[in-house]
Amino acid sequence: MEYNIENIKLAIDNESVNIYYDNGDDKEPIHICYWHIEEWGEDCEVAIPIFKAIELFYTDKKELLYRLSNINK
């Protein structure tokens, strides 16, 4: 299946940061990464990867996906 890089979306609200793949109105999104405010409130080191992910979302989505897919390798 071919994915359109333009369907990768970012949602930031007062409780969370969510990067996801938008499948349109009739299908559920695929969540790529999600952080709740409590995570970075309890451990400030979590904030660094969140900010980097947001930066890559705006500058290089392909690099963002590459890095996320290689986290535990």
Beta strands, then each sheet from edge to edge (+ up, - down):
strand 1: 8-12
strand 2: 16-21
strand 3: 30-36
sheet 1: 1+ 2- 3+
end
